[in-house]
Amino acid sequence: MTLPTHTAPHLVLLGAGHAHVHVLSTLAAQPLPGVHITLIAPYPRQLYSGMVPGFVAGHYALDDCVIPLEPLLENTGIRWLARSATGLDANTCCLTLDDGSELQYDWLSVNTGPVQDRQRIEAALPGAREHGLFVRPIETLGALWPRVAEMASTRALRVAIIGGGAAGIELAMAIRHRLPTASVTLITGGDKVGASYPSGVQQRVSRALKRRNVTVLPDVAASIQSGEVVLGSGARLACDVPIIATGAQAPAWLAGSGLALDEQGFIAVDACQRSTNHANVFAAGDVSSRVDQTLARSGVYAVRAGPALAKNLAAATTGMEPTPHMPPANTLNLLSCGDHYAIASWGPYSAQGRWVWWLKDWIDRSFIKRYQKA
Ligand SMILES: Cc1cc2nc3c(=O)[nH]c(=O)nc-3n(C[C@H](O)[C@H](O)[C@H](O)COP(=O)(O)OP(=O)(O)OC[C@H]3O[C@@H](n4cnc5c(N)ncnc54)[C@H](O)[C@@H]3O)c2cc1C
């Protein structure tokens, strides 16, 4: 089935990630006359990942961490389809949705974030699909975590977090805070914990984990079976809840799309957030290539991309040239430690304390409040 086409030129916003939330709020204030706009997003809200460790720790209710989409769309004329894209043909400007329908566009803007590719993860870590709790989609983690917390109220759980990046570190300490009787183990996947951080931050993180009685195993998880994780060394770790925080990949549906992709499969964009081979396609956030390869993928960059994307989409749909968006070389990175304590880093500098947590809490709540409309 092909969804009805419109005589007006059609802009499709795919995904309601951090940048698109800003685009939507801009469009409410500054509509694009004569342009028909469709938002495709599977959930009626955007769950803000930066606050999810705080939700897991018990500091926030899930509703504190979400930006509902419908209020943002009110009186904008933007149509919302509660669907996911499963395919894209950039040569014919056609999206395939998860109900099999097809949608034509004149301009496409993609902000769908990364995925945890179940097939790839299962190949590297057999048993992950059957036994593991994946951190993405983040909505699923948000829905399943209360069940884990409930299980922990009847017996002492053994929890293993597989993946020693920022998400794994924060979740390990959040779980320690929320479930004081549980045994919590972080399987780092290598020698270092928080390997992408400068060594000063790595040391702070190691001390924070130790102080909170999180066991750190500098090993890889080789497979997961019922009740245990088998490590690369051959050792077996008894485990009731293995949490898969092994990083994120590009969505598989981009592979045959005809869009130029970077070496990891993310959409290759120029400095104006535009596909390098299809000028009517824009991409922002974690689904896009990094203009500067030294920058990490993070929610902070996805947030920063929003205002530039709003301007560039307005320019594209009015026949103007887009303008370059240069993300800053350093951004403030805040790692929560579960118990109203956090570690901050900015380039080579780092600090820690309760004040860092209050700062993170204030920044995160302000972000939500900015887009949460009553
Ligand atoms: C537990 C955890 C904690 C984190 N904490 C932080 C932090 O404190 N700071 C930080 O900077 N980063 C953090 N990150 C990383 C951060 O989540 C990502 O960098 C960030 O979410 C990327 O933003 P985005 O807008 O590109 O995509 P996302 O936030 O992933 O948003 C993508 C949106 O698109 C939708 N979508 C997905 N697929 C489709 C599809 N096929 N069709 C239509 N819609 C689709 C999704 O439902 C979602 O609404 C954390 C990650 C995790 C897992």
The ligand as a Gaussian input file, in Angstrom:
#p B3LYP/6-31G(d) Opt

LIG

0 1
 C       21.399000       4.001000      29.399000
 C       21.958000       5.098000      28.523000
 C       22.334000       6.309000      29.103000
 C       22.868000       7.329000      28.315000
 N       23.220000       8.505000      28.925000
 C       23.724000       9.514000      28.186000
 C       24.078000      10.759000      28.785000
 O       23.935000      10.959000      29.997000
 N       24.592000      11.723000      27.974000
 C       24.758000      11.539000      26.631000
 O       25.225000      12.446000      25.950000
 N       24.440000      10.375000      26.025000
 C       23.921000       9.367000      26.769000
 N       23.596000       8.161000      26.167000
 C       23.778000       8.041000      24.718000
 C       22.558000       8.611000      24.070000
 O       21.453000       7.767000      24.368000
 C       22.626000       8.705000      22.556000
 O       23.824000       9.272000      22.165000
 C       21.457000       9.555000      22.092000
 O       20.220000       8.942000      22.459000
 C       21.440000       9.762000      20.597000
 O       20.377000      10.638000      20.320000
 P       19.587000      10.572000      18.952000
 O       18.671000      11.751000      18.966000
 O       20.538000      10.448000      17.831000
 O       18.754000       9.207000      19.005000
 P       17.721000       8.612000      20.060000
 O       17.752000       9.339000      21.354000
 O       17.996000       7.150000      20.065000
 O       16.287000       8.889000      19.400000
 C       15.890000       8.184000      18.261000
 C       14.378000       8.193000      18.127000
 O       14.014000       7.572000      16.889000
 C       13.054000       6.535000      17.094000
 N       13.342000       5.476000      16.113000
 C       14.265000       4.505000      16.182000
 N       14.227000       3.731000      15.097000
 C       13.252000       4.224000      14.302000
 C       12.739000       3.856000      13.026000
 N       13.231000       2.824000      12.340000
 N       11.729000       4.596000      12.512000
 C       11.214000       5.662000      13.179000
 N       11.682000       6.049000      14.391000
 C       12.690000       5.347000      14.945000
 C       13.280000       6.094000      18.542000
 O       12.092000       5.536000      19.074000
 C       13.642000       7.408000      19.208000
 O       12.499000       8.109000      19.593000
 C       23.062000       7.127000      26.933000
 C       22.677000       5.896000      26.347000
 C       22.130000       4.899000      27.137000
 C       21.715000       3.587000      26.481000

